[in-house]
């Protein structure tokens, strides 16, 4: 082919060859111009798609992002009912008039009572600094420590001689810190070696080996559980050991029954349709409550002198986008609970008023009816009263055996 092309070129005049080259140059220029336009248009399209994708995602988040709300009474009437809703039309209600609860799941055992009393006595224990007793699992001790990594002290690893209480076996300290104190006594100096987990909250020490020089200041000695102890410290609940044990059994029996009954009602009620506006607003309330929990936690850290904060996403353990999406499922039990109590309230013709408040709430804790209404609105407070009244009504119908 190269030989043939050379022959053809040699048969042309110089003018013809120049005209041919000029024509080829024009064709190349046209092709290059066309290619340039194609590339330019492609870039414009790609950029536009990127912009529209970004704008589209922003618009999507504006629509799907849950906005926190502290308006607890929105979508509730002043009577505490969900606005424009007849609850019985939206669900298949549990047969709340024929419930039998299993005694085996409700009664509080003697062993559980003993455990409660032992835990209580630890809180009244006195620190013994001159005892020869050896630390054992379950003991409450007071210690000081200095922690180092590669010989260098790290932030938060020093009690600075202030002493701190620790219950052995509580697993409140990292790795096997607590178990390494077992067998030692007051006054001992103990070298404790640990490895911080890789996901530890303090990134500066996460995954690293540390050495703690620990001083055992003393071991708490619990008092004997006698009638005198009960009279002196537990007189609001009982005056003798036997009375206090019965108080524990009965109180926990009631709590266990309450827990079992609410779970039964929720498990055996089916919601066919959730009221959309109320349901979505519950998500906003839940998000507000979680944000307040984060704020409370950070204020607590600050008040204790800790130089650390927790973000909302760290607190909930996921991105805000995932959190918002998960609220759809998370809020269903809360909405179901409100609907089923309202349905029973409607069925039985029950009534509540502000006069019922003191029967269900500790006014010293809540500040009373007026204070709670100021914070949460009359609708929300009345809804809480409805739930209390309905629950007591159903509980009276339950047979335990």
TIGU-153883 format. One record per residue (C-alpha): y, x, z. Coordinates in steps of 0.001 Angstrom, whole numbers. Each point is the difference from the previous one (the first is absolute). Layout:
<semars>
SEMAR      yy      xx      zz
SEMAR       Y       X       Z
...
</semars>
This chain:
<semars>
SEMAR      yy      xx      zz
SEMAR       0       0       0
SEMAR    2425    2789     755
SEMAR    -694    1552   -3481
SEMAR     631   -3320   -1752
SEMAR    3276    -516    1854
SEMAR    1208    3447   -1052
SEMAR    -736    -792   -3681
SEMAR    1886   -3306     183
SEMAR    3014    1693    1571
SEMAR      40    2749   -2624
SEMAR     170   -2597   -2802
SEMAR    3152   -1633    1474
SEMAR    3489    1107    -642
SEMAR    2055    1286    2896
SEMAR    2117   -3196     -36
SEMAR   -3077   -2190     111
SEMAR   -1377    1935    2940
SEMAR    3277    -371    1920
SEMAR     158   -3738    -697
SEMAR   -3615    -349    1207
SEMAR     751    1943    3211
SEMAR    3117   -2106     559
SEMAR   -2035   -3183    -371
SEMAR   -2559    1292    2512
SEMAR    2754     909    2474
SEMAR    1429   -3534    -274
SEMAR   -3460   -1507     602
SEMAR    -525    2287    3042
SEMAR    3408   -1008    1366
SEMAR    -861   -3695    -409
SEMAR   -3329     484    1780
SEMAR    1645    1950    2842
SEMAR    2707   -2645     368
SEMAR   -2621   -2759     110
SEMAR   -2065    1947    2565
SEMAR    3117     580    2112
SEMAR     794   -3725     -31
SEMAR   -3587    -852     997
SEMAR     120    2457    2905
SEMAR    3406   -1294    1096
SEMAR   -1124   -3625    -130
SEMAR   -3180     892    1912
SEMAR    1998    1715    2734
SEMAR    2330   -2983     234
SEMAR   -2979   -2327     328
SEMAR   -1646    2197    2657
SEMAR    3226     281    1989
SEMAR     602   -3731    -308
SEMAR   -3538    -769    1160
SEMAR     520    2352    2959
SEMAR    3289   -1653     890
SEMAR   -1428   -3485    -369
SEMAR   -3085    1015    2009
SEMAR    2191    1373    2780
SEMAR    2266   -3026     -84
SEMAR   -3020   -2265    -225
SEMAR   -1624    1598    3055
SEMAR    3274    -227    1887
SEMAR     240   -3688    -908
SEMAR   -3659    -455     966
SEMAR     579    1569    3441
SEMAR    3094   -2114     511
SEMAR   -2178   -3051    -519
SEMAR   -3094    1161    1926
SEMAR    1655    1956    2823
SEMAR    -274   -1910    3248
SEMAR    3394    -295    1643
SEMAR    -270      19    3810
SEMAR    1440   -2993    1826
SEMAR     728    -678    3666
SEMAR     551   -3704    -642
SEMAR   -3154   -1167    1764
SEMAR     923   -3675    -257
SEMAR     595    -148   -3736
SEMAR   -2184   -2682   -1638
SEMAR    -654   -1618    3401
SEMAR    1482   -3219    1313
SEMAR    1645    -128    3416
SEMAR   -3200   -1708    1163
SEMAR   -1994    3134    -831
SEMAR   -1753   -1360   -3088
SEMAR    -186    1627   -3419
SEMAR    2627   -1720   -2147
SEMAR   -1179   -2558   -2552
SEMAR   -3658     630     876
SEMAR   -2769   -2274    1222
SEMAR   -2457    2638    1169
SEMAR   -3086   -2226    -277
SEMAR     621    -323   -3744
SEMAR    -335    3765    -474
SEMAR   -3192     899    1854
SEMAR   -3498    -970    1075
SEMAR     300      67    3775
SEMAR   -2696    1238    2393
SEMAR   -1808   -2641    2040
SEMAR    2028     813    3090
SEMAR   -1363   -2900    2059
SEMAR   -3626    1200      54
SEMAR      20    3690     864
SEMAR   -2627    1770    2107
SEMAR     832    3557    1045
SEMAR   -2817    2428     993
SEMAR     262    1034    3660
SEMAR   -1521    3392    -810
SEMAR    3072     901   -2088
SEMAR    2508   -1368    2484
SEMAR   -1084     893    3535
SEMAR    1258    3225    1587
SEMAR   -2809    2150    1388
SEMAR    -148    1720    3403
SEMAR    -164    3328   -1830
SEMAR    3280    -769   -1782
SEMAR    1574    -939    3331
SEMAR   -1145    3321    1517
SEMAR    1522    1914   -2930
SEMAR    3312   -1829     409
SEMAR     118     783    3706
SEMAR    -800    3689    -548
SEMAR    2766     244   -2595
SEMAR    2404   -1732    2379
SEMAR    -819    2364    2850
SEMAR     811    3009   -2179
SEMAR    3543   -1316    -320
SEMAR     289      24    3793
SEMAR   -1566    3423     391
SEMAR    1748    2810    1873
SEMAR     144    3515   -1405
SEMAR   -2181    2395    1985
SEMAR    1019    3635    -468
SEMAR   -2204    1622    2648
SEMAR   -3335   -1606    -877
SEMAR   -3136    1913    -956
SEMAR   -1190   -2895   -2153
SEMAR    -870     935   -3568
SEMAR    1469   -1903   -2928
SEMAR   -2441   -2442   -1563
SEMAR     123   -2465   -2862
SEMAR    2196   -2973     910
SEMAR    2141    1890    2534
SEMAR    3764    -188    -139
SEMAR    1651    3405     362
SEMAR    3454    1539     -62
SEMAR     461    3126   -2103
SEMAR    2562    2360   -1488
SEMAR    -553    1928   -3207
SEMAR    1510    2390   -2531
SEMAR   -1340    -146   -3544
SEMAR     163    2797   -2566
SEMAR   -1053     549   -3598
SEMAR    -577    3642    -938
SEMAR    1649     911    3285
SEMAR    3197   -1961    -716
SEMAR     977   -3109    1970
SEMAR     493   -3147   -2062
SEMAR    2225   -3032     477
SEMAR   -1511   -2668    2240
SEMAR   -2687    2304    1364
SEMAR    1550     730    3388
SEMAR     354   -2237    3079
SEMAR    2659    2395    1361
SEMAR   -1473    -316    3488
SEMAR     733   -3732     210
SEMAR   -3678    -929     299
SEMAR   -1715   -2735   -1950
SEMAR   -2821   -2412     856
SEMAR   -3170    -100   -2061
SEMAR   -3141   -2115     265
SEMAR   -3043    2043    -968
SEMAR   -1949   -1780   -2732
SEMAR    2939   -2055   -1252
SEMAR      93    2112   -3190
SEMAR    3776    -116     141
SEMAR     194    3760    -514
SEMAR    -923    1916   -3132
SEMAR   -3547    1122    -830
SEMAR   -2125     723    3125
SEMAR    2947     996    2195
SEMAR   -1041   -2375    2806
SEMAR   -3675     950     154
SEMAR     901    3675     472
SEMAR    1591    -892    3357
SEMAR   -3222   -1525    1373
SEMAR   -1517    2127    2800
SEMAR    3312    1543    1049
SEMAR    1958    -813    3153
SEMAR    3561    -216    1282
SEMAR    1800    3333    -274
SEMAR   -2161    1319   -2845
SEMAR    1486    1643   -3086
SEMAR   -1937   -1057   -3083
SEMAR     246    1321   -3569
SEMAR    -585   -2878   -2401
SEMAR    -638     625   -3703
SEMAR     496   -2809   -2490
SEMAR     459    -622   -3707
SEMAR    2574   -2558   -1071
SEMAR   -1242   -2488   -2627
SEMAR    1281     502   -3521
SEMAR    1683   -3426      48
SEMAR    1745     613    3327
SEMAR    3421   -1652     262
SEMAR    1765    3338     574
SEMAR    -339    1806   -3337
SEMAR     961    3341    1601
SEMAR   -3247     125    1970
SEMAR   -2301   -2170   -2146
SEMAR   -3321    1711    -764
SEMAR     816    3037    2160
SEMAR   -1820    1552    2949
SEMAR    1906      21    3280
SEMAR    -455    1434    3482
SEMAR    1196   -1832    3106
SEMAR     392    1729    3332
SEMAR    -542   -2870    2420
SEMAR     681    -196    3734
SEMAR   -1846   -2755    1874
SEMAR    2545   -1267    2536
SEMAR   -2342   -2477    1644
SEMAR   -2475   -2843    -282
SEMAR     906   -3573     875
SEMAR   -2096   -1539    2762
SEMAR    -367   -3775    -235
SEMAR     243   -2103    3158
SEMAR   -2825   -2224    1200
SEMAR      30   -3573   -1200
SEMAR     224   -1944    3243
SEMAR    1468   -3270    1226
SEMAR    2898    2011    1435
SEMAR     668    1567   -3405
SEMAR     -25   -3431   -1659
SEMAR    2400   -1476    2580
SEMAR    2378    2938    -345
SEMAR      32     351   -3768
SEMAR   -1425   -3154   -1627
SEMAR    1187   -2802    2269
SEMAR    1419   -2015   -2921
SEMAR   -3503    -479   -1347
SEMAR   -2303     150    3035
SEMAR    -310     952    3662
SEMAR   -3577    1322     105
SEMAR   -2315    2063   -2189
SEMAR   -2131   -3050    -749
SEMAR    3025   -2067    -992
SEMAR    1299    2715   -2292
SEMAR   -3363     378   -1700
SEMAR     -59   -3772    -592
SEMAR    3588     162   -1263
SEMAR   -1019    2636   -2571
SEMAR   -3043   -1996   -1110
SEMAR    1939   -3239    -412
SEMAR    3063    1552   -1667
SEMAR   -2084    1870   -2538
SEMAR   -2228   -3039    -542
SEMAR    3078   -1998   -1012
SEMAR    1258    2796   -2261
SEMAR   -3409     338   -1668
SEMAR    -191   -3754    -532
SEMAR    3495     -48   -1516
SEMAR    -893    2829   -2383
SEMAR   -3301   -1607   -1000
SEMAR    1555   -3443    -518
SEMAR    2862    1169   -2187
SEMAR   -2410    1997   -2161
SEMAR   -2264   -3051    -274
SEMAR    2863   -2226   -1125
SEMAR    1162    2528   -2595
SEMAR   -3512     730   -1295
SEMAR    -858   -3686    -370
SEMAR    3253   -1136   -1618
SEMAR     538     368   -3738
SEMAR    3491     -12   -1479
SEMAR       3   -1455   -3501
SEMAR    3696     536    -703
SEMAR    2613    2046    1828
SEMAR    3585   -1336      35
SEMAR    1600    2582   -2293
SEMAR    3481     358    1510
SEMAR   -1247     143    3578
SEMAR   -2838    2371    -906
SEMAR    2333    2436   -1785
SEMAR    2473    -118    2877
SEMAR   -2760     914    2452
SEMAR    -415    3225   -1987
SEMAR    3702     734     492
SEMAR    -328    -624    3735
SEMAR   -3056    2249     245
SEMAR    1825    2801   -1785
SEMAR    2977    -391    2331
SEMAR   -2296     197    3042
SEMAR   -1683    3153   -1335
SEMAR    3377    1609    -687
SEMAR    1092    -838    3536
SEMAR   -3173    1652    1299
SEMAR     914    3176   -1879
SEMAR    3512    -101    1409
SEMAR   -1325    -561    3514
SEMAR   -2415    2910    -361
SEMAR    2708    2365   -1214
SEMAR    2342   -1088    2792
SEMAR   -2797     660    2475
SEMAR    -574    3493   -1414
SEMAR    3725     675     211
SEMAR     216   -1229    3606
SEMAR   -2875    2329     926
SEMAR    1777    2953   -1583
SEMAR   -2378     385   -2951
SEMAR    1579    1304   -3183
SEMAR   -2060   -2101   -2380
SEMAR     206   -3277   -1852
SEMAR   -2499   -2223   -1772
SEMAR     807   -1546   -3356
SEMAR    -996   -3553    -843
SEMAR   -2607    1225   -2475
SEMAR   -1487    2397    2579
SEMAR    -190   -2842    2524
SEMAR   -1827   -2418   -2323
SEMAR   -2088    2776   -1558
SEMAR     829    -799   -3625
SEMAR    2853    -148   -2491
SEMAR    2439   -2870     304
SEMAR   -1143   -1322   -3387
SEMAR   -3628    -174    1150
SEMAR    1088   -1468    3345
SEMAR    1917   -2783   -1750
SEMAR   -2974    -778   -2223
SEMAR   -2398     -80    2978
SEMAR    2154   -2460    1929
SEMAR   -1392   -2773   -2191
SEMAR   -3355     298    1764
SEMAR    1324    1222    3340
SEMAR    2101   -3097     584
SEMAR   -2661   -2607    -779
SEMAR   -1380    -273    3541
SEMAR    3516    -372    1385
SEMAR     734   -2810   -2440
SEMAR   -3416   -1606     580
SEMAR     567      44    3762
SEMAR    3343   -1778    -342
SEMAR   -1494   -2604   -2342
SEMAR   -3094    -790    2072
SEMAR    1966    -444    3221
SEMAR    2494   -2210   -1792
SEMAR   -2880   -2033   -1479
SEMAR   -1533    -665    3442
SEMAR    3469    -761    1361
SEMAR     460   -2558   -2776
SEMAR   -3455   -1496     553
SEMAR     280    -430    3751
SEMAR    3618   -1138     175
SEMAR     878    2712    2525
SEMAR    3602     744     964
SEMAR    1875    2973    1405
SEMAR    3502     543    1322
SEMAR    2060    2782    1506
SEMAR   -1208   -1205    3410
SEMAR   -3465    1358    -866
SEMAR    1332    3546    -391
SEMAR    -383    1142    3594
SEMAR   -3627   -1182      60
SEMAR    -979    2390   -2788
SEMAR    2389    2963     169
SEMAR    1102    2402    2709
SEMAR    3740    -572      26
SEMAR     615    3283    1808
SEMAR   -1530    1799   -2988
SEMAR    1367   -2111   -2860
SEMAR    3384    -763    1533
SEMAR    -710   -3731    -127
SEMAR     147   -2702   -2656
SEMAR    3685     379    -897
SEMAR    -241    3780    -340
SEMAR   -3057    -205   -2253
SEMAR    1618   -2703   -2126
SEMAR    3021    2242    -442
SEMAR   -2236    2835   -1210
SEMAR   -2520   -1919   -2113
SEMAR    1362   -3479    -599
SEMAR   -1032   -3365    1413
SEMAR   -2575    -676   -2741
SEMAR   -2014    3131     742
SEMAR      68    -550    3776
SEMAR   -1150   -3596    -422
SEMAR   -2766    1132   -2356
SEMAR   -1255    2365    2715
SEMAR       5   -2882    2490
SEMAR   -1987   -2110   -2470
SEMAR   -2639    2711    -289
SEMAR    -264     301    3799
SEMAR    -249   -3774     494
SEMAR   -2592    -425   -2765
SEMAR   -2096    2927    1188
SEMAR    -143   -1356    3550
SEMAR    -953   -3414   -1379
SEMAR   -2902    1399   -2052
SEMAR   -1136    2338    2797
SEMAR    -505   -2997    2275
SEMAR   -2454   -1403   -2546
SEMAR   -2166    3154    -189
SEMAR   -3447     146    1612
SEMAR   -1143    3424    1207
SEMAR   -3713     589     466
</semars>
